[in-house]
Amino acid sequence: MTASVKRRARPAPESDDRDVDAQIYRKIFDSVMSQRLPPGTKLPESSLCELFGVSRSVVRRVLQRLAHDHIVELRPNRGAIIATPTPDETRQIFEARRALEAGLVRLATRNATPEDFESLRAQLRDEHEAMHRSDQPSWARLASAFHLRLAALARNDILEAYLKEIVSRCSLIVAVYEPWGNASCEHDEHAAIVDCMEAGDADGAIRLMEEHLIELERNISLKQDAPQPSLKQRLGMV
């Protein structure tokens, strides 16, 4: 009887492994979303093992998942780096994102509750505060989180997963191509979209979202020879 109980208890470590994998994935993913890990950053397996206190097999599983989601590139005999999107990928990603977010906004407008809108407003306030603190990493993270929050309100897990991948790839694009000092997402545009949704105007919200994403793409400079920001710019003192 005791042996039988012990045999049933064995799957627990496998569940723990999945939790560890998810934590490491989330840490790297969030760092990309907030632009702390820019494209081209090397991710040595040995360093990740030491940082997270895990084995190489765990690190390799996480890197494989990140590569599947187009967040990292795995280079034979050279290791993993944060992915660098090409200009052609950039155009295709924004085209896909506009089509996907139009559907998500319509669903979210239909499904969101008053409590959901209250939560969105609180998120917008945090976004506004980060913007006025010139806190670029937090601002970028919250701007991306706004779009993912709208996707969650659509109550469609499949579409939400697709947007999560596209938003992460857009964050890479912004890190590579957007000139220093531009806002990856404008706070007032987010607020106007929520106003339309809360009023039940799905068509108006979709129109504003499309304009918002077109403007975001327009801010992207596909030339990579732009001058690097100065320390003064990085500190938000201009």
C-alpha atoms as an extended CHARMM CRD file, in Angstrom:
* protein
*
       238  EXT
         1         1  MET       CA              0.0000000000        0.0000000000        0.0000000000  PROA      1               0.0000000000
         2         2  THR       CA              2.7730000000        2.3870000000        0.9680000000  PROA      2               0.0000000000
         3         3  ALA       CA              4.7930000000        1.5590000000       -2.1450000000  PROA      3               0.0000000000
         4         4  SER       CA              1.7300000000        2.1980000000       -4.2900000000  PROA      4               0.0000000000
         5         5  VAL       CA              1.2530000000        5.6360000000       -2.7440000000  PROA      5               0.0000000000
         6         6  LYS       CA              4.9100000000        6.4720000000       -3.3540000000  PROA      6               0.0000000000
         7         7  ARG       CA              4.6360000000        5.5000000000       -7.0050000000  PROA      7               0.0000000000
         8         8  ARG       CA              1.6760000000        7.8330000000       -7.4830000000  PROA      8               0.0000000000
         9         9  ALA       CA              3.5880000000       10.7200000000       -5.8720000000  PROA      9               0.0000000000
        10        10  ARG       CA              6.4510000000       10.5940000000       -8.3960000000  PROA      10              0.0000000000
        11        11  PRO       CA              4.9140000000       12.9830000000      -11.0090000000  PROA      11              0.0000000000
        12        12  ALA       CA              5.2050000000       15.9350000000       -8.5980000000  PROA      12              0.0000000000
        13        13  PRO       CA              8.8150000000       16.8310000000       -9.5450000000  PROA      13              0.0000000000
        14        14  GLU       CA              7.7680000000       16.9730000000      -13.2100000000  PROA      14              0.0000000000
        15        15  SER       CA              5.1640000000       19.5810000000      -12.2590000000  PROA      15              0.0000000000
        16        16  ASP       CA              7.8520000000       21.5040000000      -10.3440000000  PROA      16              0.0000000000
        17        17  ASP       CA             10.0690000000       21.4380000000      -13.4570000000  PROA      17              0.0000000000
        18        18  ARG       CA              7.2880000000       22.9870000000      -15.5090000000  PROA      18              0.0000000000
        19        19  ASP       CA              6.9300000000       25.7600000000      -12.9170000000  PROA      19              0.0000000000
        20        20  VAL       CA             10.6660000000       26.4910000000      -13.0610000000  PROA      20              0.0000000000
        21        21  ASP       CA             10.6010000000       26.5050000000      -16.8660000000  PROA      21              0.0000000000
        22        22  ALA       CA              7.6780000000       28.9340000000      -16.8290000000  PROA      22              0.0000000000
        23        23  GLN       CA              9.4100000000       31.2680000000      -14.3780000000  PROA      23              0.0000000000
        24        24  ILE       CA             12.5900000000       31.4560000000      -16.4680000000  PROA      24              0.0000000000
        25        25  TYR       CA             10.5880000000       31.8940000000      -19.6820000000  PROA      25              0.0000000000
        26        26  ARG       CA              8.5600000000       34.7040000000      -18.0970000000  PROA      26              0.0000000000
        27        27  LYS       CA             11.6760000000       36.4800000000      -16.8030000000  PROA      27              0.0000000000
        28        28  ILE       CA             13.2940000000       36.5170000000      -20.2390000000  PROA      28              0.0000000000
        29        29  PHE       CA             10.0160000000       37.3150000000      -22.0150000000  PROA      29              0.0000000000
        30        30  ASP       CA              9.2680000000       40.2540000000      -19.6890000000  PROA      30              0.0000000000
        31        31  SER       CA             12.8090000000       41.5690000000      -20.1120000000  PROA      31              0.0000000000
        32        32  VAL       CA             12.3380000000       41.5690000000      -23.8850000000  PROA      32              0.0000000000
        33        33  MET       CA              8.9350000000       43.2470000000      -23.5770000000  PROA      33              0.0000000000
        34        34  SER       CA             10.3920000000       46.0280000000      -21.4240000000  PROA      34              0.0000000000
        35        35  GLN       CA             13.4080000000       46.3430000000      -23.7840000000  PROA      35              0.0000000000
        36        36  ARG       CA             15.9280000000       45.4850000000      -21.0680000000  PROA      36              0.0000000000
        37        37  LEU       CA             17.1170000000       42.6620000000      -23.3350000000  PROA      37              0.0000000000
        38        38  PRO       CA             17.5770000000       44.2440000000      -26.7770000000  PROA      38              0.0000000000
        39        39  PRO       CA             17.8830000000       42.2270000000      -30.0100000000  PROA      39              0.0000000000
        40        40  GLY       CA             21.2620000000       40.6270000000      -30.5100000000  PROA      40              0.0000000000
        41        41  THR       CA             21.8600000000       40.0880000000      -26.7710000000  PROA      41              0.0000000000
        42        42  LYS       CA             23.6770000000       36.7950000000      -26.1910000000  PROA      42              0.0000000000
        43        43  LEU       CA             22.1000000000       34.2740000000      -23.8180000000  PROA      43              0.0000000000
        44        44  PRO       CA             24.9290000000       31.8810000000      -22.8410000000  PROA      44              0.0000000000
        45        45  GLU       CA             23.6420000000       28.6320000000      -21.3800000000  PROA      45              0.0000000000
        46        46  SER       CA             26.2740000000       28.6400000000      -18.6250000000  PROA      46              0.0000000000
        47        47  SER       CA             25.2870000000       32.1460000000      -17.4960000000  PROA      47              0.0000000000
        48        48  LEU       CA             21.5800000000       31.2870000000      -17.4520000000  PROA      48              0.0000000000
        49        49  CYS       CA             22.3030000000       28.1090000000      -15.4520000000  PROA      49              0.0000000000
        50        50  GLU       CA             24.2030000000       30.1320000000      -12.8840000000  PROA      50              0.0000000000
        51        51  LEU       CA             21.6740000000       32.9690000000      -12.7030000000  PROA      51              0.0000000000
        52        52  PHE       CA             18.6580000000       30.7070000000      -12.2470000000  PROA      52              0.0000000000
        53        53  GLY       CA             20.3620000000       27.8510000000      -10.4040000000  PROA      53              0.0000000000
        54        54  VAL       CA             19.1960000000       25.1910000000      -12.8550000000  PROA      54              0.0000000000
        55        55  SER       CA             20.6990000000       22.5480000000      -15.1190000000  PROA      55              0.0000000000
        56        56  ARG       CA             21.5420000000       22.9270000000      -18.7970000000  PROA      56              0.0000000000
        57        57  SER       CA             18.6170000000       20.6800000000      -19.7170000000  PROA      57              0.0000000000
        58        58  VAL       CA             16.1920000000       23.1580000000      -18.1210000000  PROA      58              0.0000000000
        59        59  VAL       CA             17.8310000000       26.1290000000      -19.8590000000  PROA      59              0.0000000000
        60        60  ARG       CA             17.7400000000       24.3470000000      -23.2120000000  PROA      60              0.0000000000
        61        61  ARG       CA             14.0260000000       23.5680000000      -22.8400000000  PROA      61              0.0000000000
        62        62  VAL       CA             13.2840000000       27.2340000000      -22.1340000000  PROA      62              0.0000000000
        63        63  LEU       CA             15.4390000000       28.4340000000      -25.0320000000  PROA      63              0.0000000000
        64        64  GLN       CA             13.6830000000       26.0160000000      -27.3800000000  PROA      64              0.0000000000
        65        65  ARG       CA             10.3210000000       27.4220000000      -26.3260000000  PROA      65              0.0000000000
        66        66  LEU       CA             11.5430000000       30.9990000000      -26.7460000000  PROA      66              0.0000000000
        67        67  ALA       CA             12.8430000000       30.1160000000      -30.2030000000  PROA      67              0.0000000000
        68        68  HSD       CA              9.4730000000       28.5760000000      -31.0950000000  PROA      68              0.0000000000
        69        69  ASP       CA              7.8670000000       31.8840000000      -30.1100000000  PROA      69              0.0000000000
        70        70  HSD       CA             10.4000000000       33.8440000000      -32.2440000000  PROA      70              0.0000000000
        71        71  ILE       CA             11.8550000000       35.6050000000      -29.2130000000  PROA      71              0.0000000000
        72        72  VAL       CA             15.3210000000       34.0910000000      -29.5270000000  PROA      72              0.0000000000
        73        73  GLU       CA             17.3980000000       32.6500000000      -32.3440000000  PROA      73              0.0000000000
        74        74  LEU       CA             19.2920000000       29.4080000000      -31.7670000000  PROA      74              0.0000000000
        75        75  ARG       CA             22.5270000000       29.4180000000      -33.7770000000  PROA      75              0.0000000000
        76        76  PRO       CA             24.3430000000       26.0840000000      -34.2650000000  PROA      76              0.0000000000
        77        77  ASN       CA             27.5830000000       25.9950000000      -32.2490000000  PROA      77              0.0000000000
        78        78  ARG       CA             27.1910000000       29.6810000000      -31.3490000000  PROA      78              0.0000000000
        79        79  GLY       CA             24.3990000000       29.7000000000      -28.7860000000  PROA      79              0.0000000000
        80        80  ALA       CA             21.2080000000       31.7200000000      -28.3910000000  PROA      80              0.0000000000
        81        81  ILE       CA             20.6210000000       35.4330000000      -28.9370000000  PROA      81              0.0000000000
        82        82  ILE       CA             17.5740000000       37.6790000000      -28.6880000000  PROA      82              0.0000000000
        83        83  ALA       CA             16.0550000000       37.6500000000      -32.1800000000  PROA      83              0.0000000000
        84        84  THR       CA             16.5310000000       40.5290000000      -34.6070000000  PROA      84              0.0000000000
        85        85  PRO       CA             13.5570000000       40.9740000000      -36.9970000000  PROA      85              0.0000000000
        86        86  THR       CA             14.1590000000       41.9180000000      -40.6350000000  PROA      86              0.0000000000
        87        87  PRO       CA             12.3930000000       44.8040000000      -42.4340000000  PROA      87              0.0000000000
        88        88  ASP       CA             10.2450000000       42.3140000000      -44.3670000000  PROA      88              0.0000000000
        89        89  GLU       CA              9.2210000000       40.5440000000      -41.1570000000  PROA      89              0.0000000000
        90        90  THR       CA              8.3920000000       43.9400000000      -39.6740000000  PROA      90              0.0000000000
        91        91  ARG       CA              5.8870000000       44.7470000000      -42.4140000000  PROA      91              0.0000000000
        92        92  GLN       CA              4.2520000000       41.3270000000      -42.1970000000  PROA      92              0.0000000000
        93        93  ILE       CA              4.0300000000       41.3940000000      -38.4030000000  PROA      93              0.0000000000
        94        94  PHE       CA              2.2940000000       44.7750000000      -38.3170000000  PROA      94              0.0000000000
        95        95  GLU       CA             -0.1130000000       43.6960000000      -41.0380000000  PROA      95              0.0000000000
        96        96  ALA       CA             -1.0110000000       40.5780000000      -39.0450000000  PROA      96              0.0000000000
        97        97  ARG       CA             -1.3020000000       42.5510000000      -35.8240000000  PROA      97              0.0000000000
        98        98  ARG       CA             -3.7940000000       45.0390000000      -37.2780000000  PROA      98              0.0000000000
        99        99  ALA       CA             -6.0290000000       42.2270000000      -38.5270000000  PROA      99              0.0000000000
       100       100  LEU       CA             -5.8200000000       40.3120000000      -35.2450000000  PROA      100             0.0000000000
       101       101  GLU       CA             -6.4060000000       43.2530000000      -32.9030000000  PROA      101             0.0000000000
       102       102  ALA       CA             -9.4760000000       44.3560000000      -34.8830000000  PROA      102             0.0000000000
       103       103  GLY       CA            -11.1500000000       41.0510000000      -34.0620000000  PROA      103             0.0000000000
       104       104  LEU       CA             -9.9800000000       41.1040000000      -30.4550000000  PROA      104             0.0000000000
       105       105  VAL       CA            -11.2850000000       44.6330000000      -29.8750000000  PROA      105             0.0000000000
       106       106  ARG       CA            -14.7120000000       43.6570000000      -31.1970000000  PROA      106             0.0000000000
       107       107  LEU       CA            -14.8640000000       40.6130000000      -28.9130000000  PROA      107             0.0000000000
       108       108  ALA       CA            -13.5420000000       42.5440000000      -25.9100000000  PROA      108             0.0000000000
       109       109  THR       CA            -16.1200000000       45.3140000000      -26.4210000000  PROA      109             0.0000000000
       110       110  ARG       CA            -18.8520000000       42.6850000000      -26.3500000000  PROA      110             0.0000000000
       111       111  ASN       CA            -17.5020000000       40.6470000000      -23.4220000000  PROA      111             0.0000000000
       112       112  ALA       CA            -15.9160000000       43.1490000000      -21.0330000000  PROA      112             0.0000000000
       113       113  THR       CA            -17.6930000000       43.8540000000      -17.7330000000  PROA      113             0.0000000000
       114       114  PRO       CA            -17.8100000000       47.1540000000      -15.8030000000  PROA      114             0.0000000000
       115       115  GLU       CA            -15.1680000000       45.6730000000      -13.4830000000  PROA      115             0.0000000000
       116       116  ASP       CA            -12.9600000000       44.9430000000      -16.4910000000  PROA      116             0.0000000000
       117       117  PHE       CA            -13.1650000000       48.5600000000      -17.6300000000  PROA      117             0.0000000000
       118       118  GLU       CA            -12.3500000000       49.7410000000      -14.1130000000  PROA      118             0.0000000000
       119       119  SER       CA             -9.2400000000       47.5380000000      -14.1990000000  PROA      119             0.0000000000
       120       120  LEU       CA             -8.2910000000       48.9340000000      -17.6250000000  PROA      120             0.0000000000
       121       121  ARG       CA             -8.6060000000       52.4910000000      -16.3280000000  PROA      121             0.0000000000
       122       122  ALA       CA             -6.2850000000       51.6390000000      -13.4150000000  PROA      122             0.0000000000
       123       123  GLN       CA             -3.7760000000       50.2150000000      -15.8800000000  PROA      123             0.0000000000
       124       124  LEU       CA             -3.9740000000       53.3830000000      -17.9650000000  PROA      124             0.0000000000
       125       125  ARG       CA             -3.2600000000       55.4650000000      -14.8540000000  PROA      125             0.0000000000
       126       126  ASP       CA             -0.1190000000       53.4130000000      -14.1790000000  PROA      126             0.0000000000
       127       127  GLU       CA              0.8980000000       53.8830000000      -17.8030000000  PROA      127             0.0000000000
       128       128  HSD       CA              0.3810000000       57.6450000000      -17.5460000000  PROA      128             0.0000000000
       129       129  GLU       CA              2.4810000000       57.8630000000      -14.3700000000  PROA      129             0.0000000000
       130       130  ALA       CA              5.3380000000       55.8660000000      -15.9380000000  PROA      130             0.0000000000
       131       131  MET       CA              5.2740000000       58.1540000000      -18.9620000000  PROA      131             0.0000000000
       132       132  HSD       CA              5.6010000000       61.2750000000      -16.8020000000  PROA      132             0.0000000000
       133       133  ARG       CA              8.4210000000       59.6960000000      -14.7790000000  PROA      133             0.0000000000
       134       134  SER       CA             10.2830000000       59.1750000000      -18.0820000000  PROA      134             0.0000000000
       135       135  ASP       CA             10.5440000000       55.5410000000      -17.0070000000  PROA      135             0.0000000000
       136       136  GLN       CA             11.0680000000       54.0610000000      -20.4900000000  PROA      136             0.0000000000
       137       137  PRO       CA             11.2900000000       50.3510000000      -19.4830000000  PROA      137             0.0000000000
       138       138  SER       CA              8.1020000000       50.5200000000      -17.3790000000  PROA      138             0.0000000000
       139       139  TRP       CA              6.3640000000       52.6040000000      -20.0080000000  PROA      139             0.0000000000
       140       140  ALA       CA              7.1830000000       50.0850000000      -22.7440000000  PROA      140             0.0000000000
       141       141  ARG       CA              6.0750000000       47.1720000000      -20.5590000000  PROA      141             0.0000000000
       142       142  LEU       CA              2.7750000000       48.8050000000      -19.6000000000  PROA      142             0.0000000000
       143       143  ALA       CA              2.0580000000       49.8570000000      -23.1960000000  PROA      143             0.0000000000
       144       144  SER       CA              2.4290000000       46.2630000000      -24.3600000000  PROA      144             0.0000000000
       145       145  ALA       CA              0.4780000000       45.0180000000      -21.3490000000  PROA      145             0.0000000000
       146       146  PHE       CA             -2.4740000000       47.2220000000      -22.3540000000  PROA      146             0.0000000000
       147       147  HSD       CA             -2.8440000000       45.3960000000      -25.6710000000  PROA      147             0.0000000000
       148       148  LEU       CA             -2.5020000000       42.0060000000      -23.9830000000  PROA      148             0.0000000000
       149       149  ARG       CA             -5.1110000000       42.9970000000      -21.4060000000  PROA      149             0.0000000000
       150       150  LEU       CA             -7.5700000000       43.8620000000      -24.1830000000  PROA      150             0.0000000000
       151       151  ALA       CA             -6.8660000000       40.4640000000      -25.7260000000  PROA      151             0.0000000000
       152       152  ALA       CA             -7.6490000000       38.7460000000      -22.4250000000  PROA      152             0.0000000000
       153       153  LEU       CA            -11.0020000000       40.5610000000      -22.2650000000  PROA      153             0.0000000000
       154       154  ALA       CA            -11.9390000000       39.0220000000      -25.6240000000  PROA      154             0.0000000000
       155       155  ARG       CA            -12.2330000000       35.6720000000      -23.7680000000  PROA      155             0.0000000000
       156       156  ASN       CA            -10.6040000000       33.7440000000      -26.6110000000  PROA      156             0.0000000000
       157       157  ASP       CA             -7.4840000000       31.9140000000      -25.4790000000  PROA      157             0.0000000000
       158       158  ILE       CA             -6.3150000000       31.0400000000      -29.0020000000  PROA      158             0.0000000000
       159       159  LEU       CA             -6.4640000000       34.6050000000      -30.3170000000  PROA      159             0.0000000000
       160       160  GLU       CA             -4.8590000000       35.8650000000      -27.1020000000  PROA      160             0.0000000000
       161       161  ALA       CA             -1.9270000000       33.4650000000      -27.5690000000  PROA      161             0.0000000000
       162       162  TYR       CA             -1.4370000000       34.6650000000      -31.1450000000  PROA      162             0.0000000000
       163       163  LEU       CA             -1.3730000000       38.2950000000      -30.0210000000  PROA      163             0.0000000000
       164       164  LYS       CA              1.0710000000       37.5270000000      -27.2350000000  PROA      164             0.0000000000
       165       165  GLU       CA              3.5300000000       36.2040000000      -29.8150000000  PROA      165             0.0000000000
       166       166  ILE       CA              3.0010000000       39.1490000000      -32.1710000000  PROA      166             0.0000000000
       167       167  VAL       CA              3.3480000000       41.7470000000      -29.4020000000  PROA      167             0.0000000000
       168       168  SER       CA              6.6230000000       40.1980000000      -28.2490000000  PROA      168             0.0000000000
       169       169  ARG       CA              7.9300000000       40.3700000000      -31.8220000000  PROA      169             0.0000000000
       170       170  CYS       CA              6.7720000000       43.9900000000      -32.0890000000  PROA      170             0.0000000000
       171       171  SER       CA              8.7300000000       44.7810000000      -28.9210000000  PROA      171             0.0000000000
       172       172  LEU       CA             11.8220000000       43.4400000000      -30.6470000000  PROA      172             0.0000000000
       173       173  ILE       CA             11.0770000000       45.5950000000      -33.6800000000  PROA      173             0.0000000000
       174       174  VAL       CA             10.7110000000       48.7160000000      -31.5250000000  PROA      174             0.0000000000
       175       175  ALA       CA             14.0030000000       47.9460000000      -29.7810000000  PROA      175             0.0000000000
       176       176  VAL       CA             15.7910000000       47.6210000000      -33.1460000000  PROA      176             0.0000000000
       177       177  TYR       CA             14.1990000000       50.2670000000      -35.3280000000  PROA      177             0.0000000000
       178       178  GLU       CA             12.3230000000       52.9260000000      -33.3750000000  PROA      178             0.0000000000
       179       179  PRO       CA             14.2850000000       56.1920000000      -32.9390000000  PROA      179             0.0000000000
       180       180  TRP       CA             15.1780000000       57.0550000000      -29.3590000000  PROA      180             0.0000000000
       181       181  GLY       CA             12.6080000000       59.2440000000      -27.6110000000  PROA      181             0.0000000000
       182       182  ASN       CA              9.5420000000       58.0250000000      -29.5290000000  PROA      182             0.0000000000
       183       183  ALA       CA              6.7280000000       56.4930000000      -27.5330000000  PROA      183             0.0000000000
       184       184  SER       CA              6.1170000000       52.8880000000      -28.5580000000  PROA      184             0.0000000000
       185       185  CYS       CA              2.4390000000       53.5100000000      -27.7700000000  PROA      185             0.0000000000
       186       186  GLU       CA              0.7170000000       56.8140000000      -27.0800000000  PROA      186             0.0000000000
       187       187  HSD       CA             -1.1980000000       56.8850000000      -23.7870000000  PROA      187             0.0000000000
       188       188  ASP       CA             -3.9800000000       59.1740000000      -25.0680000000  PROA      188             0.0000000000
       189       189  GLU       CA             -4.6670000000       56.8030000000      -27.9670000000  PROA      189             0.0000000000
       190       190  HSD       CA             -5.1000000000       53.9220000000      -25.5490000000  PROA      190             0.0000000000
       191       191  ALA       CA             -7.5210000000       55.9650000000      -23.4570000000  PROA      191             0.0000000000
       192       192  ALA       CA             -9.6060000000       56.8960000000      -26.5270000000  PROA      192             0.0000000000
       193       193  ILE       CA             -9.9010000000       53.2260000000      -27.5120000000  PROA      193             0.0000000000
       194       194  VAL       CA            -11.1780000000       52.3350000000      -24.0370000000  PROA      194             0.0000000000
       195       195  ASP       CA            -13.6820000000       55.2260000000      -24.1800000000  PROA      195             0.0000000000
       196       196  CYS       CA            -15.1990000000       53.8020000000      -27.3740000000  PROA      196             0.0000000000
       197       197  MET       CA            -15.2620000000       50.2600000000      -26.0290000000  PROA      197             0.0000000000
       198       198  GLU       CA            -16.9270000000       51.2800000000      -22.7830000000  PROA      198             0.0000000000
       199       199  ALA       CA            -19.5640000000       53.1680000000      -24.7890000000  PROA      199             0.0000000000
       200       200  GLY       CA            -20.2390000000       49.9840000000      -26.7820000000  PROA      200             0.0000000000
       201       201  ASP       CA            -18.8460000000       51.4970000000      -29.9870000000  PROA      201             0.0000000000
       202       202  ALA       CA            -16.8580000000       48.5310000000      -31.3110000000  PROA      202             0.0000000000
       203       203  ASP       CA            -16.5040000000       50.0020000000      -34.8140000000  PROA      203             0.0000000000
       204       204  GLY       CA            -15.1120000000       53.2460000000      -33.4120000000  PROA      204             0.0000000000
       205       205  ALA       CA            -12.6870000000       51.3660000000      -31.1660000000  PROA      205             0.0000000000
       206       206  ILE       CA            -11.4960000000       49.2220000000      -34.0840000000  PROA      206             0.0000000000
       207       207  ARG       CA            -10.9370000000       52.3150000000      -36.2280000000  PROA      207             0.0000000000
       208       208  LEU       CA             -8.9050000000       53.9720000000      -33.4690000000  PROA      208             0.0000000000
       209       209  MET       CA             -6.9000000000       50.7940000000      -32.8820000000  PROA      209             0.0000000000
       210       210  GLU       CA             -6.0240000000       50.5340000000      -36.5700000000  PROA      210             0.0000000000
       211       211  GLU       CA             -4.9500000000       54.1850000000      -36.6610000000  PROA      211             0.0000000000
       212       212  HSD       CA             -2.9350000000       53.6240000000      -33.4890000000  PROA      212             0.0000000000
       213       213  LEU       CA             -1.0800000000       50.6130000000      -34.9500000000  PROA      213             0.0000000000
       214       214  ILE       CA             -0.4880000000       52.3640000000      -38.2800000000  PROA      214             0.0000000000
       215       215  GLU       CA              1.0810000000       55.2800000000      -36.3990000000  PROA      215             0.0000000000
       216       216  LEU       CA              3.2080000000       52.8660000000      -34.3640000000  PROA      216             0.0000000000
       217       217  GLU       CA              4.4910000000       51.2710000000      -37.5690000000  PROA      217             0.0000000000
       218       218  ARG       CA              5.0470000000       54.7050000000      -39.1160000000  PROA      218             0.0000000000
       219       219  ASN       CA              7.3800000000       55.5970000000      -36.2400000000  PROA      219             0.0000000000
       220       220  ILE       CA              9.5990000000       52.6520000000      -37.1170000000  PROA      220             0.0000000000
       221       221  SER       CA             12.7400000000       53.5580000000      -39.0380000000  PROA      221             0.0000000000
       222       222  LEU       CA             13.9660000000       50.5460000000      -40.9980000000  PROA      222             0.0000000000
       223       223  LYS       CA             17.4550000000       52.0430000000      -41.1450000000  PROA      223             0.0000000000
       224       224  GLN       CA             19.7040000000       50.6680000000      -38.4390000000  PROA      224             0.0000000000
       225       225  ASP       CA             22.3940000000       53.3500000000      -38.7060000000  PROA      225             0.0000000000
       226       226  ALA       CA             20.6590000000       55.8360000000      -36.4100000000  PROA      226             0.0000000000
       227       227  PRO       CA             22.9470000000       57.4350000000      -33.7990000000  PROA      227             0.0000000000
       228       228  GLN       CA             22.9380000000       55.8730000000      -30.3560000000  PROA      228             0.0000000000
       229       229  PRO       CA             21.2180000000       57.8860000000      -27.6200000000  PROA      229             0.0000000000
       230       230  SER       CA             23.4390000000       59.8650000000      -25.3070000000  PROA      230             0.0000000000
       231       231  LEU       CA             23.5710000000       59.2940000000      -21.5580000000  PROA      231             0.0000000000
       232       232  LYS       CA             21.5340000000       62.4840000000      -21.1440000000  PROA      232             0.0000000000
       233       233  GLN       CA             18.8070000000       61.0690000000      -23.4080000000  PROA      233             0.0000000000
       234       234  ARG       CA             18.8180000000       57.7120000000      -21.6430000000  PROA      234             0.0000000000
       235       235  LEU       CA             18.3160000000       59.5130000000      -18.3320000000  PROA      235             0.0000000000
       236       236  GLY       CA             15.3500000000       61.4550000000      -19.7380000000  PROA      236             0.0000000000
       237       237  MET       CA             17.0330000000       64.8340000000      -19.2440000000  PROA      237             0.0000000000
       238       238  VAL       CA             16.3100000000       66.3370000000      -22.6680000000  PROA      238             0.0000000000
